Amino acid sequence: MAEQNQAVDLPEAGAFENKQLDLFRAFLCNNPHEHDKLSNALDLWDSIPRYSVSRRAMDKTRKEHGMLPLLKVDFHYKGTPFKAVIRPARIEHKDGTTKDYYPSANEELVEDALRKIAAEQQSGFFDKSNYRSGVVFTLYMLRQELKRRGHTRSYQEITLSLDILSLSVIDIRTSDDNEIKDITRSGYFPGLAAVSKNRLAEDPNAKWVVQFHPLVTQAIDALTYRQFNYAQMMSYTTQLARWLHKQLSLKYTFASMATPFEMRYSTIKRDSHLLEGYGLERKAIAALDASFHELKSHVLLDLQKNEIRGPRGKLLDVAYKFIPSPGFVAQMKAANKRQLLAEEQASGPAKARHATHNR
């Protein structure tokens, strides 16, 4: 682990058992097998393209410039333009070399796995008094979670990802009447520390504590998250397919076989930033086609692709219109009901009884 990691104290016992955390862990499902498949997608945080640069692209930039510059990515969230500014992590390796890293696909998998672990009993915490959230885990727990979801990583790869996540800083800004306003500046993991004291780097059973980004804490507090099929999302082979699955889980709340949904290539490119590395537009579109194909049968029952062309046949955009699978419709209905129940429970017994009476 990098020495620069910011320390985080282990929260008091009450942070591991409270109403907000109970709601975060309370998935609407029929049995433990279904519960094991579920996790939470976070409304704003998971709409930020914060893992968009591949390791290969980083290597190319390092060869040209020696280090990685600030990464600036523009995206839209609920119709509002935002900008994320990412400061790369500078990691000193055992051989003495120093290298910059942006958080990328590996780090996204690690964060998703830790959020799943946090949704299990006794692992996650929500500390209202200090307004922070996170998870206590061992490297073995994290490695096993990644492995059983199809993403086996070595302990060395996992510790590198944890270092990158704790040392990278992200600014999130929005523009209002042409004025740039900062919403938040924080590390992806603003705190990473050891609970155990012996043979930390070598011992996979040593306990660690991670503090999540403030927007994760805010989502837990404000109930701005939705349950979704985490196991299915993690099973996809491409990062873009995983991004699509999360976005549909957050946005396609009215999913019905009678109500098709449309996404456009230009919007996906703008808001995911995962198609920027293709030199040719047709290759980027082919990559998106392949990612949509991964979702077929699991999320999509039918998919129609329509190329939008301008004068002289110039390709302007591509519209993807699809009908959800029955399984995805059922998942979204369960997520809607779970969210309603959580809001009723959070509002207090009297208001919850009134809401139930009027349904």
N, C-alpha and C positions, 0 to 999 in steps of 0.2 A: 504494500500500500504506500502511496506517495505521502511524504512527510507533510506536505502542505495542506492535507485534508483538515477541514474545520471540525473541531470537536463538537460533540453533541452529548449532553447528559441523558442518562436513561430516565424516562419520565416516572412519575409516581404511579402506584398501582391503579389509581382511579382513572388514569388516562387509557388503560387497557379495557375498561368496562364502563361504558356510559351510553346514553341514548343515541347520540349521533353515530357512534361506532357500531352499536347494535343495528341501526338502520342500514348502515353501509354493508354490513355482513348478512343482512336478512334477505336472501334471494327468494323469489317466489318460484317454487319448484315442488315436485312430488316426492323426491327421494334423494338420498345422499349421492347417488350416481349422477343425477341431474345437477345437483349443487356443485359437484366437482367440475362441471363444465363451464360454470358461470363466473363472471367477474364484472367489474364496473368500467364503463366508458365515461370519461369526464368531459363535460360540455365544451368549455373553452380550451382547456389544456390540450385535449386530443384533437383540436382543430388547428393547432399551431404546427407548421411544417418544420419541426425542430430536429429531425433526423434525416435530412434530405441529401446529404453528401456522402457518396460511397468512399470506402477506403482507397479504391483505385484512383478516384478523382483527387483525393487528398495527396496521394503519392505523386501524381502529376504536378500538382500545385507546388509541393515541396521541392521537386526537382527544378522548377522554374524560378521559385522565389526564396527557397530556403526555409521559410516558415509559412504558416497559414495566416491570412489576414482576417479581420472582422468579416463575418458572413452576414449579409443583409438579405432578408427574404420578405417579400410582400405577399400578403394573402388577404382574403376577405372572410369575415365571420359575421353571419347573419346580416349581410349587406353592407357592413362597415369595413372600410379598408384599414388594415393593420400592417405593422412592420415588426419583424423580430430581428434583433441584432445579437449574434452569437459570438462570444469570445472563446476561442478554442482552449482546450486544456493543454498545458505544457507538461509532458511526462518525462522524467529521467529514468531510463532503463538501467538494468543491472550492469550492462557493459559500459555505463557512463555516458552514453549518447542521450541527447535530448530531442524529443520529437513532439510536434503539435498535433492535436487531434480534435476534430469536431465530433460530437456525438453522432453516431450513424446507426445502421440497422442492428448491429450487435447490442448496442446500448439500449435501443428501443425494446428489444426482446428481454433484456435484463430488467428494465423498468416494469414492463408488463408482468413479468414473473413475480417481481417483488410486490406489486399491487395485488396480485392473486394471493400470495402468501399473507399479505396484510388483511385480506378479507376472511382469513381463517381464524378460528378461536385462539385468543391469547397472543397472537403474533403482531397484529396492528395496534397502533395507538392514535388517539386524538386528544391532544392536550389543550383544552379550551383556554385555560388561564394564560398560557404562553403562546397560544394560537399557532400550533404546529401539529403535524401528523407524520407518521412514518411506520417503520416496521422493525422488529427485532428478528434476526435470522442467523443461520450459520451458512457458510459457503457450501456445505454439503446439501442443506435444504434447497438452496438456490440452484445448485447444479442438478439435483434430482428433478426439480420442477421443470427446468429447461429440457432435460433429457426426455422426460415422459411426454413433453409436448412436441418432440421431434427436433429439438435444437441443442444437441449435446455440445457442451463447451468444456474446455479444460479449466482447472482452477486458475491457471495463469491468465487465460483469456477473460475469465470472470472478474478477477481482481483488476485487470487493466480496464475493463468496462466500468467498474465501480469508481476507479480513479478518474476516468474521463468524465463520468457523470457528476462527481463531486467537485471537480476543478473547472468545468465549463460553466460559463455565466451567460444567461440569456436576458436581454431587455425586451419587453413587449410594449409596443407603442401604438397609439391610434391617432388619427388626424381628425380634428374637429374644426370646421371652418378654416381649413388650411393651416391650423396650428397643431404642431406635433406635441402629443402629451404622453408621458411615460405612465404606464399602468403599474409595472413592476420590474424590478431588477433583482435577480437571484441566481444562485447556482441551480442546476437541474436538481441536484441533491445538496442543499445548503449545509447539511451535516452528515458526516460519516465517521464513525468511531467504533472502537473495540470495547466490548463489555468485559470479556476475558482478558487476562494479562500475559498469558504464557504462549510462546511460540505462535504468535498471531498469524503470520503469513503462511506458516507451514501447517497449521492445525485446521482442517476443514470443519471441525466441530466447535471451534471458538465462536462465541456469539458476537455479532455485530449489530449496530443500530444505524439505520439510515433515516434521515429526515427528508420528507418529500418537499417538492416545490410548493410555495405558498398558494398557488392556484389549485393544487390538489387539496390542501387544507380547506380552502374556501369552498370547493365543491362538496367536500364531506359536510361542512357546516351548513351550507345552503341547500343541500340535497340536489345539486345540479349534476347528477350522474344517472346513468341508466344501466340496468343489468343487460348483458349481452352474452352471446355464445363465444366465450374466450377460447375454449378448446378448439372450436372450428376455425376461429381466426388464426390461432397459432399453427394450425395444420397447413396453411397455405405456404407455398414455396417462395412466393415473391412478396417483397415488402409492399408493393403497390396493391396487391390483392388484400393484404392485411389492412392497409389504409382504407380501401374501399369498404371493407366489411365494417370497420369502426364507424365510418362516416354514415353508412346506411343505417347502422344501429342507432346513431344519434339523431339523424334527420328524417328517416322514413318512418316516423311514428304512427302514421295513418295507414300503414301497409295493409293492402287488401288485394285479392286477385282481381277485383273489379276496378282498382285504382292504380294504373301504371305509374311508374316514376321515371323521370328523365334526368340524365346527367350529360354534360357536354365535355368534350375533350379539352376545350380551352379553359373551362372552370377547374377541371381536375388538374390540369397542368399548373394553373395559377396557385391553387390552394394546397397541392401536395408537394410541389417542387421536386417530384420524383421522376419527371420526364425531361428535365433540363439537360441531361448529359448526352442526349442523342443528337448527332450531327444533322440527321435528316428527319423531317417531320414524319415521313412514312414509317420510319423505324420506331419512333415514339408511339405512333398510333398502333403499330403492330404489338408493341409491348403492352399497351393498354388493352388491346383485344385479348391478349393472352391472360392478363390478370382478370378480366371479366369472365373468361372461359373457366378459370379456377373457381369462380363463384357459382357457376351453373350447377344445378341439381341441389346444392346446399342452400343457396340464398335466392337464386334466380330460377324461375320456371321457364321463362321465355325471354329472349333478348333480341331486339331489333336494332340494327345499326344503319344510320342514315347520314350519308355524306352531304354536307351543305356546301354548294359550289357557287361561285360568283361568275363574273364575266370571263369568257374564254375558258370556262371550266376550272378556274382556279379554286382549289380546296380552301374554304374559309373556316370550317369547323366540322366536327362529327358529333351527332346526337345519338346517345345510347338510351333507348326506351325499353323498359323491362317490366315484366310481371313477376312478383315475388313467389317463391315456393310456398306451399302450405305450411311447411315447418317454420319458415322465417316469419310468416304471418302470425303463427301461434306464439313465437318467441317475442314478437313486438307487442302483442296483446298482453302477454304476461309482464313485460317490462312496463307497459302503461299502467297496469293494475298495481304493480309493485310500487311505482312512483306515487300513485294516488294514495295508497295505504300508508306509505312513509310520510307524506305530507300531512295526512290526517293524524297520525301518531305524534308527529312533531308539533302539531298545533295545539295539542292538549286534549284531554278526555271529553270535555264538554263540546268543543268544536267538532271533534271526530264523530261524536254521537249525532250531532246536527247534520253533518255531511252525509253520514250513513243513512239517516232518516229521509233525506231529500233525494236520494239517488233513485 
